[in-house]
Amino acid sequence: MPARRTALSAATVFLICVLALAGWLVGGRDGTPHVRAGGAGTSPLENPDGTKPGLAPLSSPQDRKAGRDLIAKVATAAPGPRDGYDRSEFGPAWTDNVEGVPLGRNNCDTRNDLLARDGTAVERKDGSDCVVTAMTILDPYTGTTVRWTKQQATKIQIDHVMPLSYDWQMGAATWDRAKRIRIANDPLNLIPADGSQNASKGDSGPAAWLPADTEIRCAYAVRFAQVSLKYQLPVTEADKKTMLEQCSAR
């Protein structure tokens, strides 16, 4: 019996070494190792409309260069005043009544659309094709895998990559209401993520806030740039500089 336990221990050590060498083993915020699930995230370079799940790191030199090239196209400007901003200026939260973005008017609200997009082992409310009650999700901002239930709703929150207040200050204040509703509910601008990360971000741009997991920061900067380019919203000089730095060559 002792010999069998030794064999199992050796096999476990071997598996951990293989995962580490493959780049699949990462540390959680509490230091507990976990496996970054394959297929749980999509490169932003392969997901220009935001309909594919999650956010995957950009690690190859070619992808990081492609990221810098895309970020380089982003315009810069000084932020305007925050005067007049209110969340209601971007329509009801998570409305399905939105035109011109993927998943709009599909009889399911934006929040549940995003949970279903990024979650695995998704469970839904009895009798509903929409309401997600439980799922497993890889939080891209921390690299941790979370088993989420509706009773812990704030544990996973939907992050606006380009925060709505930031949008307002960079030009959305002059938009019509329909366009503001689009950016607030566009899957390209939305990532389910750790609630404490979302809270700490607030309305910050990349110069003031980046995800805790350093491996995802280039991908996050690229996604920020994709939203900026789609909606022709500039970013600040400091934010663009920081975005380019996240995708610098290694």
C-alpha positions in Angstrom: 0.0 0.0 0.0 2.8 2.5 0.8 4.4 1.8 -2.5 1.1 2.6 -4.3 0.8 5.9 -2.6 4.4 6.7 -3.6 3.6 5.9 -7.2 0.6 8.1 -7.2 2.6 11.0 -5.7 5.2 10.6 -8.4 2.6 10.6 -11.1 1.0 13.8 -9.6 4.4 15.6 -9.5 5.1 14.5 -13.1 1.7 15.9 -14.3 2.3 19.2 -12.5 5.7 19.5 -14.2 4.2 18.8 -17.6 1.5 21.4 -17.1 4.0 24.0 -15.9 6.2 23.5 -18.9 3.3 23.7 -21.2 2.4 27.1 -19.6 -1.0 25.9 -18.4 -0.4 26.0 -14.7 -0.9 29.4 -13.1 -1.3 30.6 -9.5 -4.5 31.9 -8.1 -4.7 35.0 -5.9 -4.4 32.8 -2.8 -1.4 31.0 -4.2 -3.3 27.8 -5.0 -2.3 26.4 -8.4 -5.0 25.8 -10.9 -5.1 25.0 -14.6 -6.0 27.8 -17.0 -8.7 25.9 -18.9 -8.0 25.4 -22.6 -10.6 27.1 -24.8 -11.9 29.2 -21.9 -10.6 32.4 -23.5 -10.3 33.7 -27.0 -7.5 35.9 -28.4 -9.0 39.4 -29.1 -7.2 39.3 -32.4 -9.5 36.4 -33.3 -12.6 37.9 -31.8 -13.2 41.3 -33.4 -16.9 41.4 -32.7 -16.7 40.1 -29.1 -19.1 37.1 -29.7 -16.5 34.4 -28.7 -15.9 33.6 -25.1 -13.5 35.2 -22.7 -10.1 36.8 -23.2 -6.9 34.9 -23.8 -3.4 36.1 -23.3 -1.3 37.3 -26.3 2.1 35.7 -25.8 3.8 35.1 -29.1 6.0 37.8 -30.6 3.8 37.9 -33.7 0.5 38.4 -31.7 2.1 41.1 -29.5 3.3 43.0 -32.6 -0.2 42.7 -34.1 -1.5 44.1 -30.8 0.9 47.1 -30.9 0.0 47.7 -34.6 -3.7 47.9 -33.7 -3.2 50.1 -30.6 -1.1 52.4 -32.7 -4.2 53.2 -34.8 -6.0 54.6 -31.7 -6.5 58.4 -31.6 -5.7 60.4 -28.5 -7.3 63.4 -26.9 -7.6 65.1 -23.5 -10.7 64.0 -21.6 -13.7 66.3 -21.6 -15.8 67.2 -18.4 -17.7 64.5 -16.6 -20.6 67.0 -16.2 -23.9 65.5 -17.1 -22.8 61.9 -16.9 -25.3 59.4 -15.5 -25.6 55.7 -16.1 -29.1 56.2 -17.3 -27.7 58.2 -20.3 -26.6 54.8 -21.7 -30.1 53.3 -21.4 -31.5 50.7 -18.9 -28.8 48.4 -17.6 -28.4 45.2 -19.7 -31.3 45.9 -22.0 -32.0 43.5 -24.8 -33.8 46.4 -26.6 -30.7 47.4 -28.6 -30.0 47.5 -32.3 -26.8 47.1 -34.2 -24.8 44.9 -31.8 -24.5 41.1 -31.6 -27.0 39.4 -29.3 -29.3 42.4 -29.3 -33.0 41.6 -29.4 -32.5 37.9 -28.9 -35.0 37.7 -26.0 -32.3 37.6 -23.4 -30.8 40.5 -21.5 -27.1 41.4 -22.0 -25.9 40.3 -18.6 -27.2 36.7 -19.1 -26.0 36.7 -22.6 -22.4 37.4 -21.4 -22.5 34.9 -18.6 -23.6 32.2 -21.0 -21.0 33.3 -23.6 -18.1 33.0 -21.2 -19.3 30.3 -18.7 -19.1 26.5 -18.9 -21.3 24.0 -17.2 -24.0 26.7 -17.5 -27.2 26.0 -15.5 -30.4 28.0 -16.2 -33.5 28.8 -14.2 -36.2 26.2 -14.7 -38.4 27.1 -17.7 -36.0 29.7 -18.9 -33.7 29.7 -22.0 -32.0 32.9 -20.7 -31.5 33.3 -16.9 -28.2 31.8 -15.8 -28.2 30.5 -12.2 -24.8 28.8 -12.0 -21.7 28.3 -14.1 -18.0 27.8 -14.0 -15.9 30.7 -15.4 -12.3 31.5 -15.9 -11.9 35.1 -14.8 -9.4 36.6 -17.2 -8.5 39.5 -14.9 -7.1 37.2 -12.2 -6.5 34.0 -14.0 -8.7 32.1 -11.4 -11.4 29.6 -12.1 -14.6 30.4 -10.3 -17.8 28.4 -9.7 -20.5 31.0 -9.7 -24.1 30.9 -8.6 -26.8 33.5 -8.8 -26.8 33.6 -4.9 -23.3 35.1 -5.2 -24.2 37.5 -8.0 -21.5 40.1 -7.2 -18.7 37.6 -7.2 -18.7 37.9 -11.0 -19.6 41.3 -12.5 -19.8 42.5 -16.1 -17.0 44.9 -16.8 -17.3 47.6 -19.4 -13.8 47.5 -20.9 -14.1 51.2 -21.9 -16.0 52.4 -18.8 -19.2 54.4 -19.6 -18.0 57.5 -17.7 -14.7 57.3 -19.7 -16.7 57.1 -22.9 -18.8 60.1 -21.9 -15.6 62.2 -21.3 -14.0 61.1 -24.5 -16.9 61.9 -26.8 -20.0 59.9 -26.0 -21.6 63.0 -24.3 -22.4 64.3 -27.8 -23.8 61.0 -29.2 -27.5 60.2 -29.6 -29.0 57.9 -27.0 -29.2 54.9 -29.4 -25.4 54.9 -29.9 -24.8 55.1 -26.2 -27.1 52.1 -25.6 -25.0 50.2 -28.2 -21.7 50.7 -26.6 -23.2 49.9 -23.2 -24.5 46.5 -24.4 -21.9 45.6 -27.1 -20.3 42.2 -26.3 -17.0 43.7 -27.6 -17.0 46.1 -24.7 -18.1 43.5 -22.0 -16.2 40.9 -20.0 -17.5 39.0 -17.0 -14.8 39.3 -14.4 -14.0 39.2 -10.7 -16.2 41.6 -8.8 -13.4 43.1 -6.8 -11.4 43.8 -9.9 -14.3 45.5 -11.5 -14.9 47.6 -8.4 -11.2 48.6 -8.1 -11.2 49.6 -11.8 -14.1 52.1 -11.5 -14.0 54.4 -14.6 -10.2 54.2 -15.0 -8.3 53.9 -18.2 -5.3 51.6 -18.6 -2.8 54.2 -17.3 -4.6 54.0 -13.9 -5.8 50.4 -13.8 -4.8 47.1 -15.4 -5.9 43.5 -14.6 -4.1 41.8 -11.7 -3.0 38.9 -14.0 0.0 40.4 -15.9 -0.3 37.7 -18.6 -3.7 39.1 -19.8 -2.7 42.8 -19.9 -1.7 42.9 -23.6 -5.0 41.2 -24.6 -6.9 43.7 -22.3 -5.1 46.6 -24.0 -6.0 45.2 -27.4 -9.6 44.8 -26.5 -9.7 48.4 -25.2 -8.2 49.5 -28.5 -10.8 47.5 -30.5 -13.7 49.3 -28.7 -12.0 52.7 -29.2 -11.6 52.1 -32.9 -15.1 50.7 -33.4 -16.7 53.7 -31.8 -14.1 56.2 -32.9 -13.5 57.2 -29.3 -10.0 58.5 -28.5 -8.0 57.6 -25.4 -5.7 59.8 -23.4 -2.0 60.0 -24.3 -1.1 58.3 -21.0 -3.6 55.5 -21.7 -2.3 54.8 -25.2 1.3 54.8 -23.9 0.4 52.3 -21.3 -1.5 50.1 -23.8 1.5 50.0 -26.1 3.8 49.0 -23.2 1.6 46.0 -22.3 2.3 44.5 -25.7 6.0 45.3 -25.9 8.3 42.6 -27.1 9.5 40.2 -24.5 
